[in-house]
Amino acid sequence: MPETRHAIAIGELASRAGCKPETVRYYESIGLLRQASRTEGGQRRYGEQAVRRLTFIRHARDFGFSVEAVRELLAMSDQPDMPCQEVDAIAKHHLDEVESRLQRLSTLRDELRRMVSQCAGGKVESCRIIEVLSDHQLCISEQAHRGARDLG
């Protein structure tokens, strides 16, 4: 079996994929990464396919895809002859979520800038930042209050 001929340990797999061994174990435990073969001494051994799969997982997670979306994308990538419309739909849905989050972050940034610019640098009892954080009606936008809650 060529996959085991060039088997690598969990530390090397993690290093090559840019993560920690704990991350490899986690992805195995939730079924994103297939269980490794083991040596007689019980050490995990991985092949190049595991490196490619873990790299895919890490890259997808870096792009902010949820674990469930990664699971779906992996299942689809295991079927190279299927049409990619479902892959496209997952990516478009994620893009919509990212754009929505960026809009909320932009609103929060503007509100924070306004609060900071209104702070006179005096005492806490007259601090505009504390005042606005205590009463969200002082925010310019209700969206700033909602955005902070949704992002937190």
Sequence and secondary structure as in RCSB ss.txt:
>XXXX:A:sequence
MPETRHAIAIGELASRAGCKPETVRYYESIGLLRQASRTEGGQRRYGEQAVRRLTFIRHARDFGFSVEAVRELLA
MSDQPDMPCQEVDAIAKHHLDEVESRLQRLSTLRDELRRMVSQCAGGKVESCRIIEVLSDHQLCISEQAHRGARD
LG
>XXXX:A:secstr
 HHHHT B HHHHHHHHTS HHHHHHHHHTTSS   EE TT  EEB HHHHHHHHHHHHHHHTT  HHHHHHHHH
HHT TTS SHHHHHHHHHHHHHHHHHHHHHHHHHHHHHHHHHH  SS GGG HHHHHHH GGGSS HHHHHHHHH
H 
